[in-house]
Amino acid sequence: MAMTSGPDGLGTRLRHVLELLDGDVATFLADLGVEDYRPRYSAVVRALLAKGPLAIRDLAAEMRVTHSAASQTVAQMSRAGLVVLEPGADARQRIVSLTPKTRDLLPVLEGEWTATNEAWDTLEAELPYSLRALLDEIVDALDRKPFRQRIGETEAARELL
């Protein structure tokens, strides 16, 4: 189903693409017998593999998501037995580390990551430009000038404020 301009805004379209991609990755993982692992967990697993156990704040920074988003994902992973939370240096800090269950899944997960990247390359070859590069450019532009500032500078916003 092609999406045309209309009531579906940019956020809706981005979420739809992400749902399509994540849904199919989750289905592939289920085909491999991995039922309690969601594609969104991979960013956590990759960060912890690269950096070792991390405080949720540091994990969020590593993943470039909000503390709240990282905390929610970690909570889901903890319920699934994929990470463990331990007290940090102060009472407010919780340190996240991978469980043996997750470490046992690593060969399958790493294979899925490779397969997913190869599939992404074939998808991107069908596009007139690199979506990865475009997304990087969007992040860079938003780092230079946040979207909230851009909204505030519009004529429509000036009429509302």
C-alpha positions in Angstrom: 0.0 0.0 0.0 1.6 3.3 -1.1 1.4 6.2 1.3 0.5 9.4 -0.3 0.3 12.9 1.2 -2.7 13.4 3.4 -3.6 12.9 7.0 -0.6 10.7 7.7 2.2 13.0 9.0 5.9 12.4 9.0 5.8 10.8 12.5 3.1 8.4 11.4 5.0 7.4 8.3 8.3 6.9 10.3 6.5 4.8 12.9 4.8 2.7 10.2 8.1 2.0 8.5 9.7 1.0 11.8 6.7 -1.2 12.6 7.1 -3.0 9.3 10.8 -3.5 9.8 10.6 -4.5 13.5 7.6 -6.8 12.8 9.4 -8.8 10.2 12.7 -9.0 12.2 10.6 -10.2 15.2 9.0 -12.8 12.9 12.4 -14.0 11.7 13.6 -14.3 15.3 10.5 -16.3 16.1 11.3 -18.5 13.1 14.7 -19.1 14.8 13.0 -20.1 18.0 13.7 -16.8 19.8 10.3 -15.8 21.2 11.0 -13.4 24.1 13.4 -11.1 22.3 12.2 -7.9 20.6 14.2 -6.1 17.9 14.4 -2.9 20.1 16.5 -4.9 22.6 19.4 -5.1 20.1 20.6 -1.6 20.8 20.8 -2.4 24.5 22.6 -5.7 23.9 25.1 -4.1 21.4 25.8 -1.2 23.8 26.4 -3.6 26.7 28.6 -5.8 24.6 30.7 -2.8 23.5 30.9 -1.0 26.9 30.2 -3.6 29.5 27.7 -3.1 32.3 26.3 0.5 32.2 24.1 2.7 34.3 20.8 3.3 32.6 21.7 7.0 32.1 24.9 6.0 30.3 23.1 3.3 28.3 20.6 5.9 27.2 23.4 8.2 26.0 25.1 5.3 24.2 21.9 4.5 22.4 21.0 8.1 21.8 17.5 7.8 23.4 15.9 9.3 26.4 16.5 7.9 29.9 12.8 7.0 30.0 13.0 5.1 26.8 16.1 3.2 27.9 14.6 2.5 31.3 11.4 1.1 29.7 13.3 -1.2 27.4 15.6 -2.4 30.2 12.5 -3.1 32.4 11.0 -5.2 29.6 14.3 -7.0 29.1 14.6 -7.6 32.8 11.2 -9.2 32.9 12.3 -11.5 30.0 15.4 -12.5 31.9 17.8 -10.9 29.4 19.4 -8.3 31.6 20.0 -7.9 35.3 19.8 -4.6 37.3 22.1 -4.1 40.2 22.6 -1.1 42.5 25.2 1.4 41.4 27.5 3.8 43.3 24.5 5.7 44.7 21.0 4.6 45.6 19.5 6.2 42.5 21.8 4.5 40.0 21.0 1.0 38.5 23.7 -0.9 36.6 22.5 -3.0 33.7 24.3 -6.1 32.6 23.6 -9.1 30.3 22.4 -12.4 31.7 23.8 -15.8 30.8 20.5 -16.3 28.9 21.3 -13.4 26.6 24.9 -14.5 26.2 23.7 -17.9 25.1 21.5 -16.2 22.5 24.5 -14.2 21.0 25.4 -16.5 18.2 21.8 -16.4 16.9 21.4 -12.7 17.5 24.7 -11.9 15.7 23.5 -14.1 12.8 20.2 -12.2 12.7 22.1 -8.8 12.8 24.2 -9.9 9.9 21.1 -11.2 7.9 19.2 -8.0 8.8 22.0 -5.8 7.6 22.3 -7.8 4.3 18.5 -7.5 3.8 18.7 -3.7 4.5 21.4 -3.4 1.9 19.2 -5.0 -0.7 16.3 -2.8 0.3 18.4 0.3 0.2 19.6 -0.7 -3.3 16.0 -0.3 -4.5 15.9 3.3 -3.2 17.1 6.3 -5.1 19.3 7.3 -2.1 20.8 5.9 1.1 18.2 6.0 3.8 21.0 5.4 6.4 22.9 8.5 5.1 19.7 10.5 5.0 18.8 9.6 8.6 22.3 10.6 9.7 21.9 13.9 8.0 18.6 14.5 9.7 20.1 13.8 13.1 23.0 16.1 12.3 20.6 18.9 11.3 18.5 18.4 14.4 21.6 18.5 16.5 22.4 21.9 14.9 18.8 23.2 15.4 16.3 21.1 17.4 12.9 20.5 15.8 11.2 22.4 18.7 13.1 25.5 17.6 12.2 24.9 14.0 8.5 24.6 14.9 8.7 27.8 17.0 10.1 29.7 14.0 7.1 28.9 11.7 4.4 31.4 10.9 1.8 29.0 12.2 3.5 28.8 15.5 3.9 32.6 15.8 0.1 32.9 15.3 -0.5 30.4 18.1 2.0 31.8 20.6 
